Amino acid sequence: MPETVGDRLVRGDKGKGLDALGKLFGAIVGGFYRLPGTRVIKDLLHGTALLRHPLHPAVTDAVVGGYTVVAALDLVYLFQRDATLSKATDIALLVSLLFALVAVLSGYTDWNDTYGNERRLGIFHGTLMSLTTIGYVVSLALRVGGGPREPAIYLALVLWVIVAATAHLGGEMVFGFGTGVNRHAWSAIPSKWQKIAIEAATLQDRKPVRVELKNGFTVMVVRVDTEIAAIGAVCTHAGGPLDEGELVGRDRRDIKCPWHASVFSVRTGRALHGPATMDEPRFETRVGPDGMLEVRSLSPGH
Ligand code: FES
């Protein structure tokens, strides 16, 4: 259990109220993604599609940076009353809000696959960020409404402080709880051929098996027709056991994680559907002279 500010905020009875909020948002987000045709949106918002890296932390940088530019320009305006700054500030705020919309949607999409205190902290962070986004929309409306700019500026400055504190909690999601961190980030993956305790002839078609290499790294081995494929057995998203998943997709050549339904190609290890955004380490396989299987890492950098 991480000893972080965020965890202390939501731990035990203190965070119980957040469970009800989490249930409500979980029903909304989960319900939406159960609708047919929404998987492509989900993959885009996780970052599995196109970016191939978590999208949420990438866009939140733009949001916090944009709001900071707005705060700096607002402060200059308060001291100099330079009307030429107003237009630039309004545009900076509008662009920041467009990024904020993506950040909110990607954040709730990632959050929906979390548990326990991590989930509580996530909904706390997400709710505060959603409210600040609404506050900034009000600030923008006041600015372009033609009235005095001061109320909009003071509102935005207060919101900037809340955003800074809330962004810190978002950082704790990653650095305290490891949300979205590749579960193989610290794995040592043997790069030399290694015999494993599986007789090739005993492998049943499309029945994955988990084996442990000498250094403890676990590999999922599966026969697909005449080919024997091997990738990491631990899901890169949050550590789910891929060998307990089901083979899916065209010709059933992809493995679906039993925890949050990420899908990986068993031949390439590529993350095909999120929430996982990182690929699985993949292995070359061969049958030794004694009929036993041998594997060797094919993943670059390991
Ligand atoms: S652990 Fe979340 S999808 Fe595998």
Residues whose N, C-alpha, C, O or C-beta is under 5 A from the ligand:
A	BS01	FES	C235 H237 A238 G239 G240 C257 W259 H260 A261 S262
